[in-house]
Amino acid sequence: MSAARVLASSLVSSLRRYQRRVSLWLLLIAAPIAARYMIPMGPDAEGVRIIIGRQLPEMTSGFLGVSLGIVVSTLLLPVAWLYLRANTTRRQPWQVEEVTAASRVAIALGRFAADAVVLLAMLVVLTLSGFFLGWLVIPSGGLNVAEITFSLWVVAAPALLGLAALRTFFDARPLMRGAWGDVVFLVLWMTSIVLPAVAMGAERTFATNMLDFTGFASPLLVGAPAGTDSFVIGGGEVTPGRVQLDVFAGLLSPGYLGSRLAWVGIAVGLAVLAGLLHAPHRARRKAALGGRFSRLFGRPPGRVVVNAPPARFSVAGPVGLVFAEMRLIGSGWAFPLLAVIAAGVSAVLPDFRHGGSAAGLLVLAFALSAHAGRSEARPFVSLTKLAVHEPMLRRAAFIVGGIIWSVLLGLPAILHHPALEVLTIASVTGAVAGLAAIGLSALTGSAVAARLVLLAAWYVYLSS
């Protein structure tokens, strides 16, 4: 089979899997709804504000498109990453594909193209929503759909293509297919927002714009009035008046369009590299080794008593369920080591809020999301509906288990903090983390959403 046919087959099969899931249509419907809340309708209205020199820019077609593009390329990238990593294409038939002679580069490009089509389709719907939003907020006679489209796509499209390429590359490497991939993405996302600020005072050239993956620096800096070199994305104090912002001076500044095209090329190259560096999945040998050791050091199971009476109801059943959830949350070779380190931080550092509590929350972010993803997998949930304890009781036991683990990790802080303060902070953080983990995993059927949200929440918790 030629590489072109393999690419087309990979693209079509991925798009069909997207099409069969309701999550795709929810994503497309969410775009026009989100557009209404992205841009504030007035000085006191809610929305993501872009403030230049403590003033809101004058609303024009170009600025409306840039504003929507900046919100997508900065604040909404984690949501798009969560969708790509948690949707129906996260599981691939690698048992069949990896024993065929098909080109791994073609397969990777097909999957990258499918992700890109889905994300760009969302951008198309957002563009149409921007036309209607512009009709509402732009003064009469100032609406220009071509300016909205151009400014929105130049800023947002390269970032979305880069996100799709990063997902394809991470799926090709075993270490990045799980939790480590989400951690690396979170670091890269925060770096992409901070890095343009490092070169804010430098001349806007191709090299400078290449540091701006999200594409927001030049449109806000070059077109601002002389002497204005500060901007805020998200919110802040606003003084009366409007500032004139020439966004096309930034979009057409030297090196900007070239840098956006370069990022598109890098995205395609990263997808090709994913195919070249693809590492096959390998079956785990843990079960085989465990069987040998069990035969050497364990006793064979007892014989089955076929006429044994059924087990009676136990009052301690819910308590045992909580301990079972705690054991599953703390499973794995890394958790005991990390738990000891977090407890040591609680005992040593005098600031429990930013020391032991943050360390314990980081450990639980991985442990809670991992177990929640396993227990909320769709086939497993269907199976547990037949158990003695219904799924909601198991989820409640999961939250209680998370609270107990959080308290245990922070308990050494009682040496230098009031016991009530330590128990309150540890209980609240454990309850919130447990509720977020089990809730998001129940909604998505995987651990990706819970892990990404908990890691972002941990960073906010540590920094606040």
Buried (B, 14 or more C-beta within 10 A) or exposed (E): EEBEEBBBBBBEBBBEBBEEEEEBEEBBEBBBEBBEEBBBBEEEEEBBBBBBBBBBBBBBBBBBBBBBBBBBBBBBBBBBBBBBBBBBBBEBEEEEBBEEEBBBBBBBBBBBBBBBBBBBBBBEBBBBBBBEBBEEBBEEEBBBBEBBBBBBBBBBBBBBBBBBBBBBBBBBBEEBBBBBBBBBBBEBBEEBBEBBEEBBEEEBBEEBBBBBBBBBBBBBBBBBEEEBEEBBBEEEEBEEEEBEBBBBBBBBBBBBBEBBEBBBEBBBEBBBBBBEEBEEEEEEEEEEEEEEEEEEEEEEEEEEEEEEEEEEEEEEEBEEBBEBBBEBBBBBEEBEEBBEBBBBBBBEBEEBBEBBBBBBBBBBBBBBBBBBBBBBBEEEBEEBEEEEBEBEBBBBBBBBBBBBBBBBBBBBBBEBBEEEEBBEBBBEBBBBBBBBBBBBBBEBBBBBBBBBBBBBBBBEBBEE
